[in-house]
Amino acid sequence: MHIDAILEQVYNNSNTFIIPKSWSQGRTTFGGLSAALVYEAIRNKTEPQRVLRSMTTNFVGPLFTGVEFSIDVKVIREGKSTSVVEARLKQDNKDSLVILACFGLPRDSRVRVDADSRINLRPAKKSKIPFHIPKIMPNFLQHISLDIVEGGMPYTGQKSSKYSGWMRFKKQPYEINDAHIIALIDAWPPSVLQMVKGIKPASTLSWNLEFIHPHLKIQPDEWLAYESNTRQAGDGYAHTEANIWNTQGDLIAISRQVVTIFD
């Protein structure tokens, strides 16, 4: 099922939702898709003029594919220029995912600091790595193209903890909105997983996204650049930070994750 068909459940004002197995990641749903779907439910209750500035996602428990779930949205505060909204995804009456999102109107300001990060990657090309390998690679990767420029495959005992490359949907959506970008960003494995030797359990505990240029238009077939660094890892937890650019080199988002590793 295409991602647009899944997001369409929100546009149809459904009370319950379901995600097919083709979007699974191990025994759970691909986290980027579940976060994107909850974001769309939040967006549906927020003034369209207020754009997403930051979003914090906590993955509380597993979300199983093929099983119905609900999304509860609560506007915590709506000021003159900013809104704070909370959403909870519930399956079997248990919280699986909790999101706190902040939206804001643009305001006139004399303060301006341009992003000091730049992309330094070769042009994107179709990856030759067979990401969709049944029972080995996550099912959801059949929907997303990843072109790795720097970094290795997860669980291969690499010395590096950095990732860089390009990403886009294999079957392009009708148009790209914030929900699509959220899903794409989370498609990359945590940068530290390539250091683990042998397949071991790992999961994202919390994920913070900050949108830098929310008004930039992303084309449906456009590659987005991704660069991730592991800031610190130890005691079974890793802290990673990533920058995301469009093809023109504009910084569009900053992603930070806390990852649990059971090695």
Secondary structure, DSSP 8 states (H G I E B T S, - for coil): --HHHHHHHHHTT-SSB---GGGEETTEE-HHHHHHHHHHHHHTTS-TTSEEEEEEEEE-S---TTS-BEEEEEEEEE-SSEEEEEEEEEETTEEEEEEEEEEE-----S------------------S----TTTS-GGGGSEEEEEEE---TTB--S--EEEEEEEESS--SS--HHHHHHHHTTS--GGGGGSBS---EEEEEEEEEES-TT----TT--EEEEEEEEEEETTEEEEEEEEE-TT--EEEEEEEEEEE--
